[in-house]
Amino acid sequence: AQRVTQPEKLLSVFKGAPVELKCNYSYSGSPELFWYVQYSRQRLQLLLRHISRESIKGFTADLNKGETSFHLKKPFAQEEDSAMYYCALKDGTGFQKLVFGTGTRLLVSP
Amino acid sequence: DTAVSQTPKYLVTQMGNDKSIKCEQNLGHDTMYWYKQDSKKFLKIMFSYNNKELIINETVPNRFSPKSPDKAHLNLHINSLELGDSAVYFCASSQLAGGGTQYFGPGTRLTVL
């Protein structure tokens, strides 16, 4: 069965510090992975997806099939990065079902 | 504004009541979803419709009944509300052939007293 694990419920860093939000997945097929972000009182929105190999707001994530991981990284955290971050896996059924991790709250302090 | 919208934003009701949440998207997408976010912020898919047809139906109590009058709307009706139904319900939409990016509504916070 597909599963996404985000081991940290809360990650607290100071402004300017590097950030790594961990995500591991379990999936027998070829995974498609996403990071979604939910800022305070806002809707969930896509941050990035692994097939795009892009950097959004300074965040990057690399799919490591050997380690079944898709960790989200940013070299220098900003206060406005404080939010809830969800890693998600799209299964291969063709129906675009997303399986979400439990989320990590990132708190960036000044 | 092109977006996914939900009404109402907040819903407070008594146990045993029946309530509905409405969702509309004007993005031209053919697939819509309902997710439940519990008090621990865990997000889980409940239903998905593609062109008004149910394509995903997770193990959700049959008190929950989605209805899609057209591909731009997906409503969620809940019968005999229970305390455990208290959560934030998110609607989302995507284009099935479009690669998987789902666009979410603002959420409806349901509180059952």
Interface residues (C-beta under 8 A of the other chain):
Chain A: E32 F34 Q42 R43 L44 Q45 L46 R49 I51 M84 Y86 K90 G94 F95 Q96 K97 L98 V99 F100 T102 G103 R105
Chain B: V4 T31 K40 K41 F42 L43 K44 I45 S48 N50 I55 I56 F90 A92 S94 L96 G99 G100 T101 Q102 Y103 F104 G105 P106 G107
